[in-house]
Amino acid sequence: MAPPLQHPTPTLPPRTTITDRLRERSPPHTNYAGASRITRVQDSGSRPVAELNPWLYSDLESLTLALFSEIREALPKSERWSEAREKIGGFGKAISPLGKFTALFGLDSEGLLQEVGSRISGDTSASAAKHKAEEALRKAGHPVLVVMDDLDRLTPEELLVVFKLVRLVGHLPNVYYLISFDERTLLDVLQRSELVGSSEPRARDFLEKIIQVRLDLPAFRERDADALVDRSLSAVLASHSLTLTASEQERLSEAYYRYLQGRLRTPRAIKRFFGQVDATLGQLTGNVDIVDFLIVTFLRTSEPRAYQLLWQHRAELTGTGFGLPSRRDERPEQGIARWRARLQDAGVAEQHLDSVIGLMGMLFTPLRQALGSGANTQAIALRRGIGSIDYFDRYMVFGIPDDDLPEPTFDTALQQLADGTPGTEADELLLRLRDDTQRITRRIQYKRTAGTPLPAAALLEAAAQQHGHLTAAPQGAFGLLTADFAMSTLAEDLLTDLAEPERPAILKTMAENPDGAVLAARTLQRITSRAGSDSPDHTQAAATPDWIGEARSAISHEISQHLAPAASRPVDQLTVNRSGSVGGSIP
């Protein structure tokens, strides 16, 4: 199937809620100021609309005062509505506790005394004030709509307070309430209240007494969800100046249609997911694989405890841990069963287990192989996927760790080496080549495999300069992957990238310092051995290429120069340094 998200747009799509649809269908002159705020209407021909979020208020008194304050402010400012505005305000004052009223309007002690006197001397009873407000609203002759959202976030006690307000206090002529909620959640909340108890039928009966006209949102079809996913991802890609390659589109389609589509079926789920993507992509743009990042973000957003398992089992997932003896002969189905148990313990619902494991299989080679699919570890590293230990941490810390080099810095450093121009990026790369040899050499190899032009000669010279100063600790099972081995392997590959006539000169340059001479000799020996093993007839000595003889002579000359000072010294004053060359210093 064609991948989603083909037409980028500059912004994320708006939230699809009942209040949004109300805005779309309201008169053209209505100006909405935003959720939980008053809608101020300037045109007297428009219908007043007020928005109130009960979640913001902790008690009935505060909520009551806020309701009538917002209704009053929502009414047009024209003369026709002045009486209604005045009477609604008077009703709100009459039924509100003095302390709440004082806090809302910021009265000082003098103002508080004046308000007390006004209430004592005037006709300020709640019933009288309500009657005046009712008459003014009838006279105005236009309906006022109060929109209440997020009722399904309230506690049982808070929800009953809201219903009491709507049913009793707020029952006014020409005032209508549009209450937005998720029915399933609201029924669950009601069943936790003492008034309704645990009976769902009683909860439904109670709700029907409050809600006179039920307005169900139209079903959000699969086609609608796919279109919203399209627009959302396109917006994220556009805002981060990204485009999907054909390979990325193919992988994204597999992830979406096989595993994600069933979980991204509501506007809220889609918005929440892509909001997280947009908020955390940031400096990772261009430093991670975008499809892997989308999958990891989905796990973090929808299955946070499963996401935590990634870090906990990073060595197993990236294939860098030395396997337990009991798992060396493990059958694929045993590995999948182990992960199913882990995910169940992490709270993943039974119906989601297969999709979560499938998504993890798209990220990590061991799981993909256990699922019976082929996996290319090199391809994961080339795309900077989370399944490579060299890039794993980027996905977990939402940025580039201090001990890592961002891709732009890495590329700039290589260009500086190629141009022979010093720079902070090249200096940083050479420092990491010494202190983090295995990872840096792997990253250079990734670019080499991807066909990226590399400054082979400059890198070989740099390797020779750093070879005697390697400080990176051994890695891999039993510590077999040493920095020296990683550097030698890279040098061999880089030398073969050079044309044969160029090789003797670069080997001579490498050998101009003692440590580089060891690396140059070792590199030449490895290439010579490989050339011999590749000969069609192993029983006969293969003809030695001219460049090899020339390189041997050059390296031998440089080594003799390094050994000359030591030749005149007593044996007991000679030392062997860490790279294996002989020196004349006394330890």
VEXDREN-2710 file (C-alpha; in Angstrom, 1 decimal):
% VEXDREN-2710
k/r/px/py/pz
1/MET/0.0/0.0/0.0
2/ALA/1.1/3.5/-0.6
3/PRO/2.7/5.0/2.5
4/PRO/0.9/7.8/4.4
5/LEU/2.0/11.4/4.6
6/GLN/2.6/12.5/1.0
7/HIS/1.6/16.1/1.2
8/PRO/3.5/18.1/3.9
9/THR/1.7/21.0/5.6
10/PRO/3.3/23.7/7.7
11/THR/1.4/23.2/10.9
12/LEU/-0.1/20.3/12.9
13/PRO/-3.9/19.8/12.3
14/PRO/-6.3/21.3/14.8
15/ARG/-7.7/19.3/17.6
16/THR/-10.9/17.6/16.6
17/THR/-13.4/18.0/19.4
18/ILE/-17.0/18.9/19.8
19/THR/-16.0/22.5/20.6
20/ASP/-13.9/22.7/17.5
21/ARG/-16.9/21.6/15.4
22/LEU/-19.0/24.1/17.2
23/ARG/-16.6/26.8/16.2
24/GLU/-16.7/25.7/12.6
25/ARG/-20.5/25.8/12.5
26/SER/-21.0/29.1/14.4
27/PRO/-22.0/32.4/12.8
28/PRO/-19.1/34.0/10.9
29/HIS/-18.9/37.0/13.2
30/THR/-18.2/35.0/16.3
31/ASN/-14.7/35.4/17.7
32/TYR/-13.5/32.6/19.9
33/ALA/-10.7/33.4/22.4
34/GLY/-9.7/29.8/23.2
35/ALA/-10.5/27.0/25.5
36/SER/-11.4/27.8/29.2
37/ARG/-11.7/31.5/28.3
38/ILE/-14.7/33.7/27.5
39/THR/-15.8/34.1/24.0
40/ARG/-16.2/37.8/23.4
41/VAL/-18.8/38.6/20.8
42/GLN/-18.7/42.1/19.3
43/ASP/-21.6/41.7/16.8
44/SER/-25.0/41.9/18.6
45/GLY/-26.4/39.6/15.8
46/SER/-24.2/36.8/16.9
47/ARG/-25.1/34.1/19.4
48/PRO/-23.1/34.5/22.7
49/VAL/-21.0/31.5/23.5
50/ALA/-19.1/31.0/26.8
51/GLU/-16.6/28.3/27.5
52/LEU/-16.0/27.0/31.0
53/ASN/-13.6/24.2/32.1
54/PRO/-14.9/22.9/35.5
55/TRP/-11.6/21.1/36.0
56/LEU/-10.0/24.5/36.9
57/TYR/-12.2/25.0/40.0
58/SER/-12.1/23.2/43.2
59/ASP/-15.5/23.8/44.8
60/LEU/-19.1/24.7/44.0
61/GLU/-18.8/28.3/45.1
62/SER/-15.8/29.1/42.8
63/LEU/-17.4/27.2/39.9
64/THR/-20.7/29.1/40.4
65/LEU/-19.1/32.5/40.4
66/ALA/-17.0/31.6/37.4
67/LEU/-20.0/30.4/35.5
68/PHE/-22.0/33.6/35.9
69/SER/-19.0/35.8/35.5
70/GLU/-18.2/34.1/32.1
71/ILE/-21.9/34.3/31.0
72/ARG/-21.9/38.0/31.7
73/GLU/-18.7/38.6/29.9
74/ALA/-19.8/36.6/26.9
75/LEU/-22.8/38.8/26.3
76/PRO/-22.3/41.5/23.6
77/LYS/-21.4/44.9/24.9
78/SER/-24.2/46.7/23.0
79/GLU/-27.0/48.6/24.9
80/ARG/-29.5/45.9/24.1
81/TRP/-27.6/43.5/26.3
82/SER/-26.7/45.9/29.1
83/GLU/-29.6/44.9/31.4
84/ALA/-28.9/41.2/31.0
85/ARG/-25.3/41.7/31.8
86/GLU/-26.1/43.7/34.9
87/LYS/-28.7/41.2/36.2
88/ILE/-26.5/38.2/35.5
89/GLY/-23.7/39.9/37.5
90/GLY/-26.1/40.6/40.3
91/PHE/-27.2/37.0/40.5
92/GLY/-23.6/35.9/40.6
93/LYS/-22.9/38.3/43.5
94/ALA/-25.9/37.2/45.4
95/ILE/-25.2/33.5/45.4
96/SER/-21.4/33.7/45.8
97/PRO/-19.6/33.8/49.2
98/LEU/-18.2/37.2/49.9
99/GLY/-14.7/35.8/50.2
100/LYS/-14.8/34.3/46.8
101/PHE/-16.3/37.4/45.3
102/THR/-13.6/39.6/46.9
103/ALA/-10.8/37.4/45.7
104/LEU/-12.1/37.3/42.1
105/PHE/-12.6/41.1/41.8
106/GLY/-9.5/42.0/43.9
107/LEU/-11.3/44.2/46.5
108/ASP/-9.3/45.8/49.2
109/SER/-10.5/46.2/52.8
110/GLU/-12.5/49.4/52.0
111/GLY/-14.1/47.8/49.0
112/LEU/-15.0/44.8/51.1
113/LEU/-16.8/47.0/53.6
114/GLN/-18.7/48.8/50.9
115/GLU/-19.7/45.4/49.4
116/VAL/-21.0/44.2/52.8
117/GLY/-23.0/47.4/53.3
118/SER/-24.4/47.1/49.8
119/ARG/-25.6/43.6/50.4
120/ILE/-27.2/44.4/53.8
121/SER/-29.0/47.5/52.6
122/GLY/-30.3/46.2/49.2
123/ASP/-32.5/43.5/47.9
124/THR/-29.8/41.0/47.3
125/SER/-31.5/37.7/48.1
126/ALA/-30.6/34.9/45.7
127/SER/-34.2/34.2/44.7
128/ALA/-34.8/37.9/43.9
129/ALA/-31.5/38.2/41.9
130/LYS/-32.3/35.0/40.0
131/HIS/-35.7/36.3/39.1
132/LYS/-34.3/39.6/37.8
133/ALA/-31.7/37.7/35.7
134/GLU/-34.4/35.4/34.3
135/GLU/-36.5/38.4/33.2
136/ALA/-33.5/40.1/31.6
137/LEU/-32.5/37.0/29.7
138/ARG/-36.1/36.5/28.4
139/LYS/-36.2/40.1/27.4
140/ALA/-33.0/39.8/25.4
141/GLY/-34.6/37.1/23.4
142/HIS/-31.4/35.4/22.3
143/PRO/-29.9/32.1/23.5
144/VAL/-26.6/31.9/25.3
145/LEU/-24.6/28.7/24.9
146/VAL/-22.2/27.6/27.7
147/VAL/-19.7/25.0/26.6
148/MET/-18.2/22.7/29.3
149/ASP/-15.3/20.4/28.4
150/ASP/-13.2/17.8/30.1
151/LEU/-15.9/16.6/32.4
152/ASP/-14.4/13.1/32.2
153/ARG/-11.3/14.4/34.0
154/LEU/-13.2/15.2/37.2
155/THR/-13.4/13.2/40.4
156/PRO/-16.8/11.8/41.3
157/GLU/-17.4/14.5/43.9
158/GLU/-16.4/17.3/41.4
159/LEU/-18.6/15.8/38.7
160/LEU/-21.7/15.8/41.0
161/VAL/-21.0/19.4/41.8
162/VAL/-21.0/20.3/38.1
163/PHE/-24.3/18.5/37.5
164/LYS/-25.8/20.2/40.6
165/LEU/-24.8/23.6/39.2
166/VAL/-26.2/22.9/35.7
167/ARG/-29.4/21.3/37.0
168/LEU/-30.3/23.7/39.8
169/VAL/-28.4/27.0/40.0
170/GLY/-27.7/27.5/36.4
171/HIS/-31.2/26.7/35.1
172/LEU/-32.0/30.0/33.4
173/PRO/-34.1/30.9/30.4
174/ASN/-32.3/31.1/27.1
175/VAL/-29.2/29.6/28.7
176/TYR/-28.2/26.2/27.2
177/TYR/-25.3/23.9/28.1
178/LEU/-23.2/21.9/25.8
179/ILE/-21.3/19.3/27.9
180/SER/-18.5/17.4/26.2
181/PHE/-17.3/14.1/27.6
182/ASP/-16.3/10.6/26.9
183/GLU/-19.3/8.5/27.9
184/ARG/-17.4/5.4/29.0
185/THR/-15.1/7.4/31.2
186/LEU/-17.9/9.4/32.7
187/LEU/-20.0/6.4/33.6
188/ASP/-16.9/4.9/35.3
189/VAL/-16.5/8.1/37.3
190/LEU/-20.2/8.2/38.3
191/GLN/-20.0/4.5/39.5
192/ARG/-17.3/5.6/42.0
193/SER/-19.6/8.1/43.6
194/GLU/-21.8/7.4/46.7
195/LEU/-24.9/8.7/44.9
196/VAL/-24.8/6.2/42.1
197/GLY/-22.7/3.3/43.5
198/SER/-21.2/0.6/41.3
199/SER/-24.3/0.1/39.2
200/GLU/-23.8/1.1/35.5
201/PRO/-27.6/1.2/34.9
202/ARG/-28.1/3.6/37.7
203/ALA/-25.2/5.7/36.3
204/ARG/-26.9/5.8/32.9
205/ASP/-30.2/6.8/34.4
206/PHE/-28.6/9.6/36.4
207/LEU/-26.8/10.8/33.2
208/GLU/-30.1/10.8/31.2
209/LYS/-31.7/13.0/33.8
210/ILE/-29.0/15.6/33.2
211/ILE/-28.5/15.3/29.5
212/GLN/-31.7/16.2/27.7
213/VAL/-30.4/16.0/24.1
214/ARG/-27.7/13.6/23.2
215/LEU/-25.3/14.7/20.5
216/ASP/-23.0/11.8/19.5
217/LEU/-20.0/12.7/17.4
218/PRO/-20.0/10.9/14.1
219/ALA/-17.9/7.8/13.9
220/PHE/-14.2/8.4/13.3
221/ARG/-13.7/6.2/10.3
222/GLU/-10.5/4.3/9.4
223/ARG/-10.2/6.6/6.4
224/ASP/-10.5/9.7/8.6
225/ALA/-7.8/8.4/10.9
226/ASP/-5.4/7.6/8.0
227/ALA/-6.0/11.1/6.6
228/LEU/-5.2/12.7/10.0
229/VAL/-2.1/10.6/10.4
230/ASP/-1.1/11.7/6.9
231/ARG/-1.5/15.4/7.8
232/SER/0.1/15.1/11.2
233/LEU/3.3/13.3/10.0
234/SER/3.6/15.5/7.0
235/ALA/3.5/18.5/9.3
236/VAL/6.2/17.1/11.5
237/LEU/8.4/16.3/8.5
238/ALA/7.9/19.8/7.1
239/SER/8.6/21.6/10.4
240/HIS/12.0/19.7/10.7
241/SER/12.9/20.0/7.0
242/LEU/12.7/16.2/6.5
243/THR/11.6/14.0/3.6
244/LEU/11.2/10.3/3.5
245/THR/13.3/8.2/1.1
246/ALA/11.8/5.3/-0.7
247/SER/13.3/2.9/1.8
248/GLU/12.0/4.9/4.7
249/GLN/8.5/5.0/3.2
250/GLU/8.5/1.3/2.7
251/ARG/9.5/0.6/6.3
252/LEU/7.0/3.2/7.6
253/SER/4.2/1.6/5.7
254/GLU/5.1/-1.8/7.2
255/ALA/5.1/-0.4/10.7
256/TYR/1.9/1.6/10.2
257/TYR/-0.3/-0.9/8.4
258/ARG/0.9/-4.0/10.3
259/TYR/1.3/-2.6/13.9
260/LEU/0.3/1.0/14.4
261/GLN/-2.9/1.5/12.5
262/GLY/-5.0/-0.3/15.1
263/ARG/-3.6/1.9/17.9
264/LEU/-4.0/5.2/16.1
265/ARG/-7.7/5.3/15.7
266/THR/-8.8/8.4/17.5
267/PRO/-7.9/12.1/17.1
268/ARG/-6.6/12.2/20.7
269/ALA/-4.3/9.2/20.2
270/ILE/-3.0/10.6/16.9
271/LYS/-2.4/14.1/18.2
272/ARG/-0.7/12.8/21.4
273/PHE/1.6/10.6/19.4
274/PHE/2.7/13.2/16.8
275/GLY/2.9/15.9/19.5
276/GLN/5.5/13.8/21.2
277/VAL/7.4/13.2/18.0
278/ASP/7.4/16.9/17.2
279/ALA/8.4/17.9/20.8
280/THR/11.4/15.5/21.1
281/LEU/12.8/15.2/17.6
282/GLY/14.7/18.5/18.0
283/GLN/18.5/18.2/17.7
284/LEU/18.1/14.5/16.7
285/THR/17.0/15.6/13.2
286/GLY/19.5/14.0/10.8
287/ASN/21.2/12.2/13.7
288/VAL/18.7/9.3/13.9
289/ASP/16.7/7.2/11.6
290/ILE/13.3/8.9/11.4
291/VAL/11.3/5.6/11.1
292/ASP/13.0/4.1/14.1
293/PHE/12.4/7.3/16.0
294/LEU/8.7/7.2/15.2
295/ILE/8.5/3.6/16.4
296/VAL/10.4/4.3/19.6
297/THR/8.3/7.4/20.3
298/PHE/5.1/5.3/19.9
299/LEU/6.4/2.8/22.4
300/ARG/7.4/5.5/24.8
301/THR/4.1/7.3/24.5
302/SER/1.7/4.3/24.4
303/GLU/3.7/1.6/26.3
304/PRO/6.1/3.5/28.6
305/ARG/7.0/0.5/30.7
306/ALA/7.8/-1.6/27.6
307/TYR/9.9/1.4/26.5
308/GLN/11.9/1.1/29.7
309/LEU/12.7/-2.5/28.9
310/LEU/14.7/-1.3/25.8
311/TRP/17.3/0.3/28.1
312/GLN/17.2/-2.5/30.6
313/HIS/18.0/-5.1/27.8
314/ARG/20.0/-2.9/25.5
315/ALA/23.0/-5.3/25.2
316/GLU/20.7/-8.2/24.3
317/LEU/18.7/-6.1/21.8
318/THR/21.8/-4.7/20.1
319/GLY/23.6/-8.0/20.0
320/THR/26.6/-6.6/22.0
321/GLY/26.2/-8.6/25.2
322/PHE/27.9/-12.0/25.6
323/GLY/24.9/-14.4/25.7
324/LEU/24.2/-16.6/28.7
325/PRO/25.2/-20.2/28.2
326/SER/21.6/-21.2/28.7
327/ARG/20.5/-19.1/25.7
328/ARG/23.2/-20.0/23.2
329/ASP/21.1/-22.9/21.8
330/GLU/17.8/-21.2/22.4
331/ARG/15.1/-21.7/19.8
332/PRO/13.5/-18.6/18.3
333/GLU/10.1/-19.4/19.9
334/GLN/11.8/-19.5/23.3
335/GLY/13.2/-16.0/22.8
336/ILE/9.8/-14.6/21.7
337/ALA/8.1/-16.3/24.7
338/ARG/10.6/-14.6/27.0
339/TRP/9.8/-11.2/25.6
340/ARG/6.1/-11.9/25.8
341/ALA/6.5/-12.6/29.5
342/ARG/8.6/-9.4/30.0
343/LEU/6.0/-7.3/28.1
344/GLN/3.1/-8.8/30.1
345/ASP/4.9/-8.0/33.3
346/ALA/5.4/-4.4/31.9
347/GLY/1.6/-4.0/31.6
348/VAL/1.2/-4.5/27.8
349/ALA/-2.4/-5.7/27.2
350/GLU/-2.7/-9.2/25.7
351/GLN/-4.3/-7.8/22.5
352/HIS/-1.3/-5.6/22.0
353/LEU/1.5/-8.1/22.6
354/ASP/2.0/-9.2/19.0
355/SER/2.1/-5.6/17.7
356/VAL/4.6/-4.4/20.3
357/ILE/6.9/-7.4/19.6
358/GLY/6.5/-6.8/15.9
359/LEU/7.5/-3.2/16.3
360/MET/10.5/-4.2/18.4
361/GLY/11.4/-6.7/15.7
362/MET/11.6/-3.8/13.2
363/LEU/14.2/-2.2/15.4
364/PHE/16.4/-5.0/16.7
365/THR/18.0/-7.8/14.8
366/PRO/17.8/-10.5/17.4
367/LEU/14.0/-10.1/17.7
368/ARG/13.5/-9.9/14.0
369/GLN/15.5/-13.1/13.5
370/ALA/13.5/-14.8/16.2
371/LEU/10.3/-13.8/14.4
372/GLY/11.6/-15.6/11.3
373/SER/12.6/-12.6/9.2
374/GLY/15.9/-11.7/7.8
375/ALA/17.8/-8.9/9.3
376/ASN/20.9/-6.9/8.1
377/THR/22.9/-5.6/11.1
378/GLN/25.0/-3.5/8.8
379/ALA/21.9/-1.8/7.3
380/ILE/20.7/-0.8/10.8
381/ALA/24.0/0.8/11.5
382/LEU/24.1/2.6/8.1
383/ARG/20.8/4.2/8.8
384/ARG/21.8/5.1/12.4
385/GLY/19.1/2.9/13.8
386/ILE/18.5/2.2/17.5
387/GLY/19.5/-1.4/16.9
388/SER/23.1/-0.3/16.5
389/ILE/25.0/0.2/19.8
390/ASP/26.7/3.2/18.3
391/TYR/23.4/5.1/18.0
392/PHE/21.2/3.4/20.7
393/ASP/21.7/6.1/23.3
394/ARG/20.5/8.9/21.1
395/TYR/17.0/7.5/21.1
396/MET/16.9/7.2/24.9
397/VAL/18.3/10.6/26.0
398/PHE/16.4/12.7/23.3
399/GLY/19.7/14.2/22.2
400/ILE/23.3/13.6/21.4
401/PRO/25.2/12.4/24.5
402/ASP/28.4/14.2/25.5
403/ASP/30.5/11.2/24.5
404/ASP/29.0/11.1/21.0
405/LEU/29.7/13.2/17.9
406/PRO/26.7/14.6/16.0
407/GLU/26.6/13.7/12.3
408/PRO/27.2/17.3/11.1
409/THR/30.3/17.6/13.3
410/PHE/31.5/14.2/12.1
411/ASP/31.0/15.2/8.4
412/THR/32.7/18.6/8.9
413/ALA/35.7/16.9/10.6
414/LEU/36.1/14.6/7.6
415/GLN/35.9/17.5/5.2
416/GLN/38.5/19.4/7.2
417/LEU/40.8/16.4/7.0
418/ALA/40.2/16.1/3.3
419/ASP/41.0/19.8/2.7
420/GLY/44.0/19.9/5.0
421/THR/42.4/22.7/7.0
422/PRO/42.6/22.5/10.8
423/GLY/39.4/23.0/12.8
424/THR/37.8/22.2/16.1
425/GLU/35.7/19.5/14.5
426/ALA/38.7/17.7/13.1
427/ASP/40.5/18.0/16.5
428/GLU/37.5/16.6/18.2
429/LEU/37.3/13.6/15.8
430/LEU/41.0/12.8/16.3
431/LEU/40.6/13.0/20.1
432/ARG/37.7/10.6/19.9
433/LEU/39.7/8.3/17.5
434/ARG/42.2/7.9/20.4
435/ASP/39.7/7.7/23.3
436/ASP/36.7/6.0/21.6
437/THR/38.5/4.1/18.9
438/GLN/36.1/1.2/18.3
439/ARG/33.0/3.4/17.8
440/ILE/34.8/6.0/15.7
441/THR/36.4/3.4/13.4
442/ARG/33.0/1.7/13.0
443/ARG/31.3/5.0/12.1
444/ILE/34.0/5.7/9.5
445/GLN/33.4/2.2/8.2
446/TYR/29.7/2.8/8.0
447/LYS/30.3/5.8/5.7
448/ARG/32.8/3.8/3.7
449/THR/30.2/1.0/3.2
450/ALA/27.6/3.6/2.2
451/GLY/29.8/4.9/-0.5
452/THR/30.5/8.2/1.1
453/PRO/33.9/9.6/-0.3
454/LEU/36.4/9.5/2.5
455/PRO/39.8/11.3/2.9
456/ALA/41.6/8.0/3.1
457/ALA/45.1/9.4/3.0
458/ALA/44.4/12.0/5.7
459/LEU/42.7/9.4/7.9
460/LEU/45.7/7.0/7.5
461/GLU/48.1/9.8/8.6
462/ALA/45.9/10.6/11.5
463/ALA/45.7/7.0/12.5
464/ALA/49.5/6.8/12.4
465/GLN/49.8/9.8/14.6
466/GLN/47.2/8.5/17.2
467/HIS/48.3/4.8/17.1
468/GLY/50.7/5.0/20.0
469/HIS/48.3/7.0/22.2
470/LEU/45.2/4.8/22.1
471/THR/43.3/4.8/25.5
472/ALA/40.0/3.1/24.6
473/ALA/39.2/0.1/26.7
474/PRO/38.7/-3.3/25.0
475/GLN/35.2/-4.2/24.0
476/GLY/33.2/-7.2/23.0
477/ALA/33.1/-10.7/24.5
478/PHE/36.2/-11.3/26.6
479/GLY/37.5/-7.9/25.6
480/LEU/38.8/-9.2/22.2
481/LEU/37.9/-6.0/20.3
482/THR/40.9/-3.9/21.3
483/ALA/41.5/-0.3/20.1
484/ASP/44.7/-1.5/18.3
485/PHE/42.8/-4.2/16.4
486/ALA/40.0/-1.7/15.4
487/MET/42.6/0.8/14.2
488/SER/44.5/-1.8/12.2
489/THR/41.4/-3.1/10.5
490/LEU/40.4/0.4/9.5
491/ALA/43.9/1.2/8.2
492/GLU/43.9/-1.9/6.0
493/ASP/40.5/-1.0/4.5
494/LEU/41.5/2.6/3.9
495/LEU/44.7/1.7/2.2
496/THR/42.9/-0.6/-0.2
497/ASP/40.7/2.4/-1.2
498/LEU/43.8/4.2/-2.5
499/ALA/45.1/3.5/-6.0
500/GLU/48.1/1.2/-5.9
501/PRO/50.6/3.9/-7.0
502/GLU/49.6/6.1/-4.1
503/ARG/50.0/3.5/-1.4
504/PRO/53.9/3.5/-0.9
505/ALA/53.9/7.2/-0.4
506/ILE/51.2/7.2/2.3
507/LEU/52.8/4.2/4.1
508/LYS/56.1/6.1/4.1
509/THR/54.4/9.1/5.6
510/MET/52.7/6.9/8.3
511/ALA/56.1/5.4/9.2
512/GLU/57.7/8.7/9.8
513/ASN/57.0/8.4/13.5
514/PRO/57.8/5.3/15.5
515/ASP/54.2/4.4/16.4
516/GLY/53.0/5.0/12.9
517/ALA/55.8/2.8/11.6
518/VAL/54.3/-0.1/13.5
519/LEU/50.9/0.5/12.1
520/ALA/52.2/1.0/8.6
521/ALA/54.2/-2.3/8.7
522/ARG/51.2/-4.2/10.2
523/THR/48.9/-2.8/7.5
524/LEU/51.2/-3.7/4.7
525/GLN/51.6/-7.2/6.2
526/ARG/47.9/-7.8/6.4
527/ILE/47.3/-6.6/2.8
528/THR/50.2/-8.8/1.6
529/SER/48.8/-11.8/3.4
530/ARG/45.3/-11.2/2.1
531/ALA/46.6/-10.9/-1.5
532/GLY/48.5/-14.2/-1.1
533/SER/45.4/-16.0/0.2
534/ASP/43.4/-14.6/-2.7
535/SER/45.8/-16.1/-5.2
536/PRO/44.2/-18.8/-7.5
537/ASP/47.1/-21.2/-6.7
538/HIS/48.0/-21.2/-3.0
539/THR/50.8/-23.7/-3.6
540/GLN/52.8/-21.3/-5.6
541/ALA/54.0/-17.9/-4.5
542/ALA/51.9/-15.2/-6.2
543/ALA/53.8/-12.5/-8.0
544/THR/54.4/-9.5/-5.7
545/PRO/53.0/-6.3/-7.0
546/ASP/55.5/-3.6/-7.6
547/TRP/53.9/-1.2/-5.1
548/ILE/54.4/-3.7/-2.3
549/GLY/58.1/-3.9/-2.9
550/GLU/58.4/-0.1/-3.0
551/ALA/56.3/0.2/0.2
552/ARG/58.5/-2.4/2.0
553/SER/61.6/-0.4/1.2
554/ALA/60.1/2.8/2.3
555/ILE/58.9/1.4/5.6
556/SER/62.2/-0.4/6.3
557/HIS/64.1/2.9/5.7
558/GLU/61.9/4.8/8.2
559/ILE/62.2/2.0/10.8
560/SER/66.0/2.0/10.4
561/GLN/66.0/5.7/11.1
562/HIS/64.0/5.2/14.2
563/LEU/66.3/2.4/15.4
564/ALA/69.6/4.2/14.6
565/PRO/69.8/6.2/17.9
566/ALA/69.1/3.0/19.9
567/ALA/71.8/1.0/18.1
568/SER/74.6/2.9/19.9
569/ARG/73.2/2.4/23.4
570/PRO/73.7/-0.5/25.8
571/VAL/71.1/-3.2/25.8
572/ASP/70.0/-2.4/29.4
573/GLN/69.0/1.1/28.3
574/LEU/66.6/-0.1/25.6
575/THR/62.9/-0.3/26.2
576/VAL/60.0/-1.6/24.1
577/ASN/57.1/0.9/24.0
578/ARG/53.4/-0.1/24.0
579/SER/53.2/-0.2/20.2
580/GLY/56.1/-2.7/20.0
581/SER/58.8/-0.4/18.7
582/VAL/62.2/-0.1/20.3
583/GLY/63.3/3.1/21.9
584/GLY/66.3/4.4/23.8
585/SER/64.6/6.1/26.7
586/ILE/65.2/4.8/30.2
587/PRO/62.0/4.0/32.1
END
